[in-house]
Amino acid sequence: MRYSPEHKAETHARIVRKASVRLREKGAHGVGVADLMKEAGLTHGGFYAHFESREALVVESFGYAIDRAVERWRKLLDGLPPQKRLAAIVDGYLSPEHRDDVGHGCAIPALGAEIARESAKTRKAFAAKLDELIDLFAGYIVDVPAKTARRRSAAMLATLTGTLVMARVTGGGELSDEILSSGREVALAIATGSGSAAKAPARAPAKKPVKKTAAAKR
């Protein structure tokens, strides 16, 4: 039976949408292709009609998750007064609700450690989406040069994602709540420039030591 291009596109989108949730819940290697296809209401055999490899599905599902997150952040933040936007980012990201909803939460803490072990192609796709998120948050850091805003954004996002990983690892108890609270304080300080890390000037990359030649040693 032949399907229309529209039907194929809708099916493809459904697979990606379902996979983006399952991959965040179970990890990039915690769920098989057969399970992902079943989740989308399809058979295993139809997988390669939509994706050239499992890696391609992982990359597209990750991109989908980040794109949806960017849409949600824009919708939320653009409707707030400028002075409340950074606090909204930090409070929303490091909330108990976000901690407990892995499948619909940020894909970076859910999949980042696994993506770091994937191919260069996959890591490049991941980095591009990460770069978009850094730029998005940098746009809400005002009254500083663009480079400073981007540095603060990158440091803030690193703090947010690291805090969320630790909070999830420790469960939903008192220690987890303490980690969220501490992370919120530090992330907001970085974003607003009130933390020492945010105020420190950028350091030049460390130079590689020059190997001495035999003549230089003598």
Buried (B, 14 or more C-beta within 10 A) or exposed (E): EEEEEEEEEEBBBBBBBBBBBBBBBBBBEEBEBEBBBEBBEBEEEEBEEBBEEBBBBBBBBBBBBBEBBBEEBEEEBEEBEEEEBBBBBBBBBBBEEBBEEBEBBBBBBBBBEBBEEBEEEBBEBBEEBBEBBBBBBBBBBEEBEEEBBBBBBBBBBBBBBBBBBBBBEBEEEEEBBEBBEBBBBBBBBBBBBEBEBBEEEEEEEEEEEEEEEEEEEE
